[in-house]
């Protein structure tokens, strides 16, 4: 493998890492929305493959860091 090929592979990897982070954040938003919509935690776990503890952490993190416009009085 030459230097150029290695650099291209490394760039593809960095791009995939960025896409993964975006998707992880989108999934966390979807989990919080499912929780807000009263989807049973068991169903969220089955759909995502996450443990109940992971789902709880994601939901609680959203409660601690509300998105802009979600704070009380923002209307």
N, CA, C and O of each residue as an XYZ file, in Angstrom:
300
protein
N       0.858     -1.171      0.000
C       0.000      0.000      0.000
C       0.905      1.234      0.000
O       1.862      1.315      0.769
N       0.590      2.180     -0.862
C       1.407      3.392     -0.919
C       0.835      4.470      0.011
O      -0.248      4.319      0.576
N       1.587      5.547      0.150
C       1.224      6.623      1.083
C      -0.117      7.257      0.707
O      -0.929      7.558      1.582
N      -0.345      7.455     -0.575
C      -1.591      8.087     -1.018
C      -2.811      7.213     -0.688
O      -3.836      7.708     -0.218
N      -2.681      5.935     -0.938
C      -3.773      5.005     -0.621
C      -4.047      4.972      0.877
O      -5.202      4.943      1.303
N      -2.993      4.977      1.662
C      -3.131      4.982      3.110
C      -3.824      6.267      3.582
O      -4.690      6.225      4.456
N      -3.442      7.394      3.004
C      -4.060      8.672      3.364
C      -5.544      8.686      2.993
O      -6.369      9.202      3.748
N      -5.882      8.121      1.836
C      -7.289      8.051      1.431
C      -8.085      7.170      2.390
O      -9.212      7.508      2.752
N      -7.513      6.055      2.798
C      -8.191      5.166      3.740
C      -8.393      5.858      5.086
O      -9.455      5.743      5.697
N      -7.378      6.570      5.538
C      -7.486      7.291      6.804
C      -8.575      8.365      6.726
O      -9.315      8.572      7.688
N      -8.672      9.043      5.586
C      -9.711     10.069      5.414
C     -11.097      9.439      5.414
O     -12.023      9.975      6.023
N     -11.244      8.318      4.742
C     -12.535      7.613      4.745
C     -12.934      7.221      6.157
O     -14.107      7.294      6.525
N     -11.948      6.804      6.945
C     -12.211      6.430      8.328
C     -12.673      7.641      9.136
O     -13.635      7.541      9.897
N     -12.007      8.774      8.984
C     -12.397      9.996      9.702
C     -13.796     10.440      9.289
O     -14.587     10.868     10.130
N     -14.101     10.342      8.009
C     -15.444     10.686      7.523
C     -16.496      9.779      8.159
O     -17.562     10.245      8.564
N     -16.198      8.503      8.245
C     -17.136      7.550      8.844
C     -17.329      7.846     10.333
O     -18.434      7.705     10.857
N     -16.264      8.253     11.007
C     -16.384      8.620     12.420
C     -17.328      9.809     12.595
O     -18.151      9.823     13.510
N     -17.209     10.800     11.720
C     -18.094     11.979     11.796
C     -19.547     11.581     11.539
O     -20.447     12.025     12.251
N     -19.772     10.761     10.544
C     -21.134     10.301     10.254
C     -21.695      9.496     11.421
O     -22.872      9.623     11.758
N     -20.855      8.671     12.036
C     -21.276      7.867     13.174
C     -21.706      8.752     14.332
O     -22.718      8.477     14.977
N     -20.965      9.796     14.602
C     -21.309     10.709     15.691
C     -22.647     11.394     15.423
O     -23.464     11.529     16.334
N     -22.876     11.820     14.205
C     -24.152     12.457     13.845
C     -25.300     11.467     14.038
O     -26.333     11.819     14.607
N     -25.126     10.244     13.571
C     -26.171      9.230     13.719
C     -26.406      8.874     15.180
O     -27.544      8.634     15.584
N     -25.344      8.836     15.974
C     -25.483      8.549     17.403
C     -26.345      9.613     18.067
O     -27.214      9.297     18.880
N     -26.102     10.876     17.721
C     -26.891     11.971     18.283
C     -28.346     11.903     17.819
O     -29.260     12.153     18.605
N     -28.562     11.570     16.555
C     -29.927     11.446     16.044
C     -30.670     10.302     16.734
O     -31.857     10.427     17.032
N     -29.981      9.195     16.988
C     -30.597      8.078     17.687
C     -30.949      8.466     19.121
O     -31.999      8.073     19.629
N     -30.088      9.225     19.770
C     -30.378      9.675     21.135
C     -31.633     10.544     21.155
O     -32.459     10.414     22.058
N     -31.783     11.419     20.178
C     -32.986     12.257     20.084
C     -34.212     11.366     19.882
O     -35.252     11.591     20.502
N     -34.094     10.366     19.026
C     -35.210      9.464     18.769
C     -35.575      8.667     20.023
O     -36.755      8.440     20.292
N     -34.580      8.246     20.779
C     -34.837      7.519     22.027
C     -35.569      8.418     23.015
O     -36.527      7.988     23.659
N     -35.120      9.664     23.136
C     -35.794     10.601     24.047
C     -37.237     10.858     23.604
O     -38.138     10.965     24.435
N     -37.443     10.956     22.302
C     -38.797     11.179     21.802
C     -39.679      9.962     22.073
O     -40.836     10.106     22.466
N     -39.136      8.775     21.866
C     -39.895      7.559     22.147
C     -40.266      7.504     23.632
O     -41.387      7.134     23.982
N     -39.333      7.869     24.489
C     -39.609      7.900     25.919
C     -40.706      8.913     26.230
O     -41.613      8.625     27.010
N     -40.628     10.090     25.628
C     -41.645     11.123     25.834
C     -43.007     10.672     25.317
O     -44.038     11.085     25.848
N     -43.018      9.833     24.293
C     -44.255      9.305     23.724
C     -44.739      8.066     24.473
O     -45.660      7.384     24.025
N     -44.117      7.779     25.611
C     -44.480      6.646     26.470
C     -44.301      5.282     25.814
O     -45.042      4.347     26.114
N     -43.320      5.165     24.920
C     -42.967      3.850     24.379
C     -42.297      3.079     25.516
O     -41.382      3.604     26.151
N     -42.726      1.862     25.784
C     -42.101      1.100     26.875
C     -40.589      0.972     26.676
O     -40.101      0.755     25.566
N     -39.869      1.115     27.789
C     -38.408      1.038     27.718
C     -37.957     -0.297     27.132
O     -36.946     -0.361     26.433
N     -38.693     -1.345     27.414
C     -38.374     -2.667     26.856
C     -38.369     -2.615     25.330
O     -37.487     -3.185     24.688
N     -39.351     -1.932     24.755
C     -39.434     -1.827     23.298
C     -38.288     -0.984     22.736
O     -37.747     -1.294     21.675
N     -37.924      0.073     23.448
C     -36.794      0.905     23.009
C     -35.521      0.072     23.007
O     -34.720      0.151     22.075
N     -35.337     -0.724     24.048
C     -34.148     -1.585     24.143
C     -34.107     -2.611     23.013
O     -33.059     -2.845     22.410
N     -35.251     -3.214     22.737
C     -35.302     -4.218     21.669
C     -35.006     -3.596     20.308
O     -34.315     -4.194     19.483
N     -35.530     -2.393     20.078
C     -35.342     -1.744     18.778
C     -33.910     -1.264     18.572
O     -33.394     -1.303     17.455
N     -33.267     -0.812     19.644
C     -31.939     -0.219     19.510
C     -30.793     -1.174     19.814
O     -29.669     -0.974     19.354
N     -31.087     -2.217     20.597
C     -30.014     -3.105     21.033
C     -29.274     -2.568     22.245
O     -28.288     -3.158     22.687
N     -29.747     -1.447     22.784
C     -29.138     -0.861     23.974
C     -29.689     -1.538     25.216
O     -30.780     -2.108     25.187
N     -28.938     -1.477     26.307
C     -29.426     -1.987     27.574
C     -30.364     -0.956     28.203
O     -30.397      0.203     27.788
N     -31.123     -1.394     29.207
C     -32.020     -0.471     29.910
C     -31.213      0.659     30.548
O     -31.648      1.811     30.563
N     -30.042      0.325     31.071
C     -29.198      1.345     31.693
C     -28.743      2.381     30.654
O     -28.741      3.579     30.936
N     -28.364      1.931     29.473
C     -27.948      2.872     28.428
C     -29.107      3.780     28.036
O     -28.919      4.982     27.852
N     -30.301      3.214     27.908
C     -31.462      4.016     27.545
C     -31.749      5.041     28.640
O     -32.012      6.207     28.344
N     -31.700      4.612     29.903
C     -31.927      5.552     31.013
C     -30.926      6.695     30.980
O     -31.297      7.853     31.176
N     -29.665      6.379     30.735
C     -28.631      7.424     30.681
C     -28.916      8.432     29.569
O     -28.770      9.638     29.766
N     -29.319      7.939     28.415
C     -29.610      8.820     27.282
C     -30.795      9.718     27.605
O     -30.758     10.921     27.343
N     -31.850      9.133     28.178
C     -33.041      9.915     28.519
C     -32.695     10.956     29.580
O     -33.090     12.116     29.463
N     -31.964     10.550     30.608
C     -31.598     11.492     31.670
C     -30.669     12.589     31.168
O     -30.772     13.735     31.604
N     -29.767     12.252     30.259
C     -28.861     13.264     29.701
C     -29.660     14.317     28.943
O     -29.302     15.495     28.962
N     -30.727     13.913     28.282
C     -31.576     14.852     27.567
C     -32.322     15.755     28.521
O     -32.554     16.924     28.211
N     -32.707     15.235     29.683
C     -33.420     16.030     30.678
C     -32.484     17.055     31.313
O     -32.912     18.148     31.681
N     -31.204     16.700     31.439
C     -30.220     17.606     32.030
C     -29.777     18.679     31.046
O     -29.416     19.783     31.454
N     -29.801     18.367     29.754
C     -29.350     19.285     28.720
C     -30.448     19.468     27.668
O     -30.319     18.966     26.552
N     -31.532     20.184     28.016
C     -32.607     20.328     27.042
C     -32.144     21.073     25.787
O     -31.281     21.949     25.837
N     -32.739     20.697     24.682
C     -32.425     21.349     23.414
C     -32.949     22.781     23.442
O     -33.892     23.068     24.179
N     -32.368     23.683     22.664
C     -32.872     25.054     22.624
C     -34.357     25.061     22.263
O     -34.787     24.368     21.340
N     -35.122     25.844     22.992
C     -36.553     25.903     22.755
C     -37.328     24.923     23.609
O     -38.559     24.964     23.623
N     -36.636     24.030     24.331
C     -37.305     23.062     25.192
C     -37.373     23.533     26.637
O     -38.054     22.919     27.459
N     -36.684     24.603     26.949
C     -36.648     25.077     28.334
C     -38.001     25.691     28.689
O     -38.673     26.260     27.830
N     -38.400     25.572     29.967
C     -39.663     26.167     30.387
C     -39.673     27.667     30.082
O     -38.687     28.369     30.302
N     -40.785     28.127     29.581
C     -40.905     29.552     29.254
C     -40.472     29.898     27.850
O     -40.640     31.039     27.420
N     -39.912     28.930     27.113
C     -39.525     29.184     25.711
C     -40.705     28.887     24.818
O     -40.916     27.738     24.430
N     -41.474     29.900     24.487
C     -42.619     29.671     23.614
C     -42.763     30.788     22.622
O     -43.677     30.769     21.798
